[in-house]
């Protein structure tokens, strides 16, 4: 790979055009590259636990994508995957924009620093996680990345921010469900 160009790209996304919640992570990992489904590895197991805590079950997983579409490779330290380079992020930017424009999600869950930075600019995890912003009618909710590579969640205060973020997701999902069910019409007999 040179300057972010891969010999053979294999974009890894999953979900339905009808999904009103989208999850944006950093990039597919090695397991995702192997099976072709986002959040299939250890981070996916943790993400599913978090979604269950927010009232979203396995049968209703949201649309899943990433800032970059292909596995960037292992980090040079061997601790986790390599963070995509600015060039790789730039190469995939239009793909992500078009993907979200087609999907038109009402809620976007930002997983980890790279996704948060892409949509909100430079901000610390401490200030972002557990908060939501509405931009152009779309609710963005920030969470840490579920990979476990970071020790950020070892701090009890950070776990409280995660719980707050999951509560925001639960409320947003309920609002979407309520809006989808529409008004109740009662017949008078």
LINPEFEN-V326024 format. One record per backbone hydrogen bond with DSSP energy under -1.0 kcal/mol. CO is the residue of the C=O (numbers start at 1). NH is the residue of the N-H. If there is no record, write none. Layout:
BEGIN
co & nh
CO & NH
CO & NH
END
This chain:
BEGIN
co & nh
2 & 5
5 & 2
14 & 64
16 & 19
20 & 106
20 & 107
21 & 63
22 & 109
23 & 65
24 & 111
25 & 67
26 & 68
29 & 33
30 & 34
31 & 35
32 & 36
41 & 45
42 & 46
43 & 47
44 & 48
45 & 49
46 & 50
47 & 51
48 & 52
49 & 53
50 & 54
51 & 56
52 & 55
57 & 60
63 & 23
64 & 14
65 & 25
69 & 12
73 & 82
75 & 78
78 & 80
80 & 75
85 & 89
86 & 90
87 & 91
88 & 92
89 & 93
92 & 96
93 & 97
94 & 98
95 & 99
96 & 100
97 & 101
98 & 102
99 & 103
100 & 104
106 & 139
107 & 22
108 & 141
109 & 24
110 & 143
112 & 116
113 & 117
114 & 118
115 & 119
116 & 120
117 & 121
124 & 128
125 & 129
128 & 131
131 & 142
133 & 140
135 & 138
138 & 135
139 & 108
140 & 133
141 & 110
142 & 130
143 & 112
151 & 154
152 & 155
155 & 159
156 & 160
157 & 161
158 & 162
159 & 163
160 & 164
161 & 165
162 & 166
163 & 167
164 & 168
165 & 169
166 & 170
167 & 171
168 & 172
169 & 173
170 & 174
171 & 175
172 & 176
173 & 177
174 & 178
175 & 179
176 & 180
177 & 181
END
